[in-house]
Amino acid sequence: MFWKKKKPPAVDTLVEFDDKREAFRYVFPPGKRLPMVFKGKPVRVIDLSAGGIAFTNEGFKTNETDTVQLNLKMPNYKGNTVFKAVAKVIRVTDKGICHCLFENCRVEDYELLHKYVLEMQKQDLKKR
């Protein structure tokens, strides 16, 4: 007798995500936000990913750009943690949040951001 093996269900049918960006984005707790300056004004960073950043709107408009610098201090990393890139505002929400993309980043810059997001997520999990 021959038995037909059933195929396992596809992975994407087992788990549904409302926001797929959450897996690769670090959302800062209110008391631990990174300091940053955009167009000469201090802003509060809300979240960060290798693709971009979100921060409080201090009167900025869509398509404005500025070179930003972040010190991504992280545990278990001995290299240079200064990240510098051009951030372009792609959307400003009605809640006063600027969503930006990083432009003209090197591969090393993206890798540093990925490492930072991973290390911060691991650190948060240890605290739970």
PyRosetta script that sets phi, psi and omega in degrees:
from pyrosetta import init, pose_from_sequence

init()
pose = pose_from_sequence("MFWKKKKPPAVDTLVEFDDKREAFRYVFPPGKRLPMVFKGKPVRVIDLSAGGIAFTNEGFKTNETDTVQLNLKMPNYKGNTVFKAVAKVIRVTDKGICHCLFENCRVEDYELLHKYVLEMQKQDLKKR")
pose.set_psi(1, 139.4)
pose.set_omega(1, 179.2)
pose.set_phi(2, -110.0)
pose.set_psi(2, 131.3)
pose.set_omega(2, 178.6)
pose.set_phi(3, -106.7)
pose.set_psi(3, 138.2)
pose.set_omega(3, 176.5)
pose.set_phi(4, -88.9)
pose.set_psi(4, 127.2)
pose.set_omega(4, 176.1)
pose.set_phi(5, -78.1)
pose.set_psi(5, 135.4)
pose.set_omega(5, 176.4)
pose.set_phi(6, -80.6)
pose.set_psi(6, 139.3)
pose.set_omega(6, 177.3)
pose.set_phi(7, -76.2)
pose.set_psi(7, 137.8)
pose.set_omega(7, 176.3)
pose.set_phi(8, -66.2)
pose.set_psi(8, 148.3)
pose.set_omega(8, 179.4)
pose.set_phi(9, -64.2)
pose.set_psi(9, 151.0)
pose.set_omega(9, 178.9)
pose.set_phi(10, -62.2)
pose.set_psi(10, 147.9)
pose.set_omega(10, -176.6)
pose.set_phi(11, -60.4)
pose.set_psi(11, -40.4)
pose.set_omega(11, -176.1)
pose.set_phi(12, -69.6)
pose.set_psi(12, -13.9)
pose.set_omega(12, 176.5)
pose.set_phi(13, -87.2)
pose.set_psi(13, -15.3)
pose.set_omega(13, -179.9)
pose.set_phi(14, -82.8)
pose.set_psi(14, -35.9)
pose.set_omega(14, -175.2)
pose.set_phi(15, -125.4)
pose.set_psi(15, 130.9)
pose.set_omega(15, 175.9)
pose.set_phi(16, -115.8)
pose.set_psi(16, 136.5)
pose.set_omega(16, 178.9)
pose.set_phi(17, -115.6)
pose.set_psi(17, 136.6)
pose.set_omega(17, 175.6)
pose.set_phi(18, -75.8)
pose.set_psi(18, -38.9)
pose.set_omega(18, -178.4)
pose.set_phi(19, -134.6)
pose.set_psi(19, 102.0)
pose.set_omega(19, -175.6)
pose.set_phi(20, -66.7)
pose.set_psi(20, -18.6)
pose.set_omega(20, -179.1)
pose.set_phi(21, -68.5)
pose.set_psi(21, -25.2)
pose.set_omega(21, -175.6)
pose.set_phi(22, -56.5)
pose.set_psi(22, -30.6)
pose.set_omega(22, -177.1)
pose.set_phi(23, -66.8)
pose.set_psi(23, -24.3)
pose.set_omega(23, -174.9)
pose.set_phi(24, -121.1)
pose.set_psi(24, 13.3)
pose.set_omega(24, -175.9)
pose.set_phi(25, -121.4)
pose.set_psi(25, 137.0)
pose.set_omega(25, 176.2)
pose.set_phi(26, -104.3)
pose.set_psi(26, 121.6)
pose.set_omega(26, 177.6)
pose.set_phi(27, -97.3)
pose.set_psi(27, 121.1)
pose.set_omega(27, -176.8)
pose.set_phi(28, -76.2)
pose.set_psi(28, 135.1)
pose.set_omega(28, 171.5)
pose.set_phi(29, -64.0)
pose.set_psi(29, 149.6)
pose.set_omega(29, -175.8)
pose.set_phi(30, -52.4)
pose.set_psi(30, -35.1)
pose.set_omega(30, -178.4)
pose.set_phi(31, -85.6)
pose.set_psi(31, -4.5)
pose.set_omega(31, -174.2)
pose.set_phi(32, -127.7)
pose.set_psi(32, 40.5)
pose.set_omega(32, -178.4)
pose.set_phi(33, -83.4)
pose.set_psi(33, 147.3)
pose.set_omega(33, 178.4)
pose.set_phi(34, -71.4)
pose.set_psi(34, 139.3)
pose.set_omega(34, 173.1)
pose.set_phi(35, -79.2)
pose.set_psi(35, 141.0)
pose.set_omega(35, 179.3)
pose.set_phi(36, -153.8)
pose.set_psi(36, 152.2)
pose.set_omega(36, 176.3)
pose.set_phi(37, -119.7)
pose.set_psi(37, 131.3)
pose.set_omega(37, 177.2)
pose.set_phi(38, -127.7)
pose.set_psi(38, 120.5)
pose.set_omega(38, -179.4)
pose.set_phi(39, 54.8)
pose.set_psi(39, 39.0)
pose.set_omega(39, 175.5)
pose.set_phi(40, 82.8)
pose.set_psi(40, 0.1)
pose.set_omega(40, -179.3)
pose.set_phi(41, -114.9)
pose.set_psi(41, 133.3)
pose.set_omega(41, 176.1)
pose.set_phi(42, -68.7)
pose.set_psi(42, 138.1)
pose.set_omega(42, 179.5)
pose.set_phi(43, -131.0)
pose.set_psi(43, 160.3)
pose.set_omega(43, 176.2)
pose.set_phi(44, -100.0)
pose.set_psi(44, 121.2)
pose.set_omega(44, 178.6)
pose.set_phi(45, -75.4)
pose.set_psi(45, 127.9)
pose.set_omega(45, -178.9)
pose.set_phi(46, -95.5)
pose.set_psi(46, -48.7)
pose.set_omega(46, 175.6)
pose.set_phi(47, -149.7)
pose.set_psi(47, 165.1)
pose.set_omega(47, -172.7)
pose.set_phi(48, -146.1)
pose.set_psi(48, 139.5)
pose.set_omega(48, 173.0)
pose.set_phi(49, -144.1)
pose.set_psi(49, 177.0)
pose.set_omega(49, 179.0)
pose.set_phi(50, -68.2)
pose.set_psi(50, -21.7)
pose.set_omega(50, -179.4)
pose.set_phi(51, -88.6)
pose.set_psi(51, -26.5)
pose.set_omega(51, -176.0)
pose.set_phi(52, -177.6)
pose.set_psi(52, -167.0)
pose.set_omega(52, -173.2)
pose.set_phi(53, -146.7)
pose.set_psi(53, 151.4)
pose.set_omega(53, 173.7)
pose.set_phi(54, -124.1)
pose.set_psi(54, 137.5)
pose.set_omega(54, -179.7)
pose.set_phi(55, -149.0)
pose.set_psi(55, 169.8)
pose.set_omega(55, -178.7)
pose.set_phi(56, -67.7)
pose.set_psi(56, 142.0)
pose.set_omega(56, 180.0)
pose.set_phi(57, -83.9)
pose.set_psi(57, 126.5)
pose.set_omega(57, 177.8)
pose.set_phi(58, -117.7)
pose.set_psi(58, 43.2)
pose.set_omega(58, 178.7)
pose.set_phi(59, 94.3)
pose.set_psi(59, 17.8)
pose.set_omega(59, -178.3)
pose.set_phi(60, -84.6)
pose.set_psi(60, 158.0)
pose.set_omega(60, -179.6)
pose.set_phi(61, -119.3)
pose.set_psi(61, 160.0)
pose.set_omega(61, 176.0)
pose.set_phi(62, -57.1)
pose.set_psi(62, 141.8)
pose.set_omega(62, 178.7)
pose.set_phi(63, 77.4)
pose.set_psi(63, 1.9)
pose.set_omega(63, 173.9)
pose.set_phi(64, -72.4)
pose.set_psi(64, 144.6)
pose.set_omega(64, 179.0)
pose.set_phi(65, -130.1)
pose.set_psi(65, 156.8)
pose.set_omega(65, 175.4)
pose.set_phi(66, -161.6)
pose.set_psi(66, 152.2)
pose.set_omega(66, 173.3)
pose.set_phi(67, -82.5)
pose.set_psi(67, 123.8)
pose.set_omega(67, -178.9)
pose.set_phi(68, -114.0)
pose.set_psi(68, 156.6)
pose.set_omega(68, 178.8)
pose.set_phi(69, -134.8)
pose.set_psi(69, 131.6)
pose.set_omega(69, 178.7)
pose.set_phi(70, -127.2)
pose.set_psi(70, 139.2)
pose.set_omega(70, 173.2)
pose.set_phi(71, -99.7)
pose.set_psi(71, 104.0)
pose.set_omega(71, -174.5)
pose.set_phi(72, -91.0)
pose.set_psi(72, 63.0)
pose.set_omega(72, 178.3)
pose.set_phi(73, -60.8)
pose.set_psi(73, 129.3)
pose.set_omega(73, -179.6)
pose.set_phi(74, -144.7)
pose.set_psi(74, 151.6)
pose.set_omega(74, 177.9)
pose.set_phi(75, -68.6)
pose.set_psi(75, 151.2)
pose.set_omega(75, 175.2)
pose.set_phi(76, 62.6)
pose.set_psi(76, 31.8)
pose.set_omega(76, 177.9)
pose.set_phi(77, -137.5)
pose.set_psi(77, 122.8)
pose.set_omega(77, -174.7)
pose.set_phi(78, -104.8)
pose.set_psi(78, -6.9)
pose.set_omega(78, -177.6)
pose.set_phi(79, -81.2)
pose.set_psi(79, -173.1)
pose.set_omega(79, 178.2)
pose.set_phi(80, -69.7)
pose.set_psi(80, 125.4)
pose.set_omega(80, -176.7)
pose.set_phi(81, -108.2)
pose.set_psi(81, 12.3)
pose.set_omega(81, 178.5)
pose.set_phi(82, -84.9)
pose.set_psi(82, 123.6)
pose.set_omega(82, 179.4)
pose.set_phi(83, -110.6)
pose.set_psi(83, 129.2)
pose.set_omega(83, -179.6)
pose.set_phi(84, -133.3)
pose.set_psi(84, 129.1)
pose.set_omega(84, -179.5)
pose.set_phi(85, -160.1)
pose.set_psi(85, 168.4)
pose.set_omega(85, 174.1)
pose.set_phi(86, -89.6)
pose.set_psi(86, 126.7)
pose.set_omega(86, 177.0)
pose.set_phi(87, -108.2)
pose.set_psi(87, 132.2)
pose.set_omega(87, -179.7)
pose.set_phi(88, -118.1)
pose.set_psi(88, 125.6)
pose.set_omega(88, 178.5)
pose.set_phi(89, -71.7)
pose.set_psi(89, 118.8)
pose.set_omega(89, 179.0)
pose.set_phi(90, -103.0)
pose.set_psi(90, -18.9)
pose.set_omega(90, 179.9)
pose.set_phi(91, -160.4)
pose.set_psi(91, 142.0)
pose.set_omega(91, 172.9)
pose.set_phi(92, -120.9)
pose.set_psi(92, 121.0)
pose.set_omega(92, -176.9)
pose.set_phi(93, -81.8)
pose.set_psi(93, 165.7)
pose.set_omega(93, 177.3)
pose.set_phi(94, -71.3)
pose.set_psi(94, -11.1)
pose.set_omega(94, 176.7)
pose.set_phi(95, -91.3)
pose.set_psi(95, 4.6)
pose.set_omega(95, 176.0)
pose.set_phi(96, 82.1)
pose.set_psi(96, 36.4)
pose.set_omega(96, 179.0)
pose.set_phi(97, -119.7)
pose.set_psi(97, 129.9)
pose.set_omega(97, 175.8)
pose.set_phi(98, -93.7)
pose.set_psi(98, 127.4)
pose.set_omega(98, 174.9)
pose.set_phi(99, -106.0)
pose.set_psi(99, 123.8)
pose.set_omega(99, -173.8)
pose.set_phi(100, -125.0)
pose.set_psi(100, 153.3)
pose.set_omega(100, 171.5)
pose.set_phi(101, -106.9)
pose.set_psi(101, 147.2)
pose.set_omega(101, 172.4)
pose.set_phi(102, -87.6)
pose.set_psi(102, 133.6)
pose.set_omega(102, 179.8)
pose.set_phi(103, -114.6)
pose.set_psi(103, 148.7)
pose.set_omega(103, 174.6)
pose.set_phi(104, 56.5)
pose.set_psi(104, 42.6)
pose.set_omega(104, 177.9)
pose.set_phi(105, -88.0)
pose.set_psi(105, 148.0)
pose.set_omega(105, 173.7)
pose.set_phi(106, -82.2)
pose.set_psi(106, 163.5)
pose.set_omega(106, 178.2)
pose.set_phi(107, -59.5)
pose.set_psi(107, -39.0)
pose.set_omega(107, 179.5)
pose.set_phi(108, -61.4)
pose.set_psi(108, -35.5)
pose.set_omega(108, 178.6)
pose.set_phi(109, -66.0)
pose.set_psi(109, -44.8)
pose.set_omega(109, 178.1)
pose.set_phi(110, -62.3)
pose.set_psi(110, -40.5)
pose.set_omega(110, 179.5)
pose.set_phi(111, -63.7)
pose.set_psi(111, -40.5)
pose.set_omega(111, 177.3)
pose.set_phi(112, -62.1)
pose.set_psi(112, -42.9)
pose.set_omega(112, 178.4)
pose.set_phi(113, -64.0)
pose.set_psi(113, -43.8)
pose.set_omega(113, 177.6)
pose.set_phi(114, -59.6)
pose.set_psi(114, -44.6)
pose.set_omega(114, 179.5)
pose.set_phi(115, -62.0)
pose.set_psi(115, -43.6)
pose.set_omega(115, -179.9)
pose.set_phi(116, -62.0)
pose.set_psi(116, -47.9)
pose.set_omega(116, 179.8)
pose.set_phi(117, -59.6)
pose.set_psi(117, -44.6)
pose.set_omega(117, 179.9)
pose.set_phi(118, -62.7)
pose.set_psi(118, -47.8)
pose.set_omega(118, -178.2)
pose.set_phi(119, -64.2)
pose.set_psi(119, -38.3)
pose.set_omega(119, 179.6)
pose.set_phi(120, -69.8)
pose.set_psi(120, -38.3)
pose.set_omega(120, 176.6)
pose.set_phi(121, -64.8)
pose.set_psi(121, -41.0)
pose.set_omega(121, 177.7)
pose.set_phi(122, -63.5)
pose.set_psi(122, -41.5)
pose.set_omega(122, 179.2)
pose.set_phi(123, -62.5)
pose.set_psi(123, -42.0)
pose.set_omega(123, 178.7)
pose.set_phi(124, -65.4)
pose.set_psi(124, -38.0)
pose.set_omega(124, 179.0)
pose.set_phi(125, -66.5)
pose.set_psi(125, -35.6)
pose.set_omega(125, 179.0)
pose.set_phi(126, -64.8)
pose.set_psi(126, -33.2)
pose.set_omega(126, -177.6)
pose.set_phi(127, -74.2)
pose.set_psi(127, -20.2)
pose.set_omega(127, -177.4)
pose.set_phi(128, -75.2)
pose.dump_pdb("model.pdb")
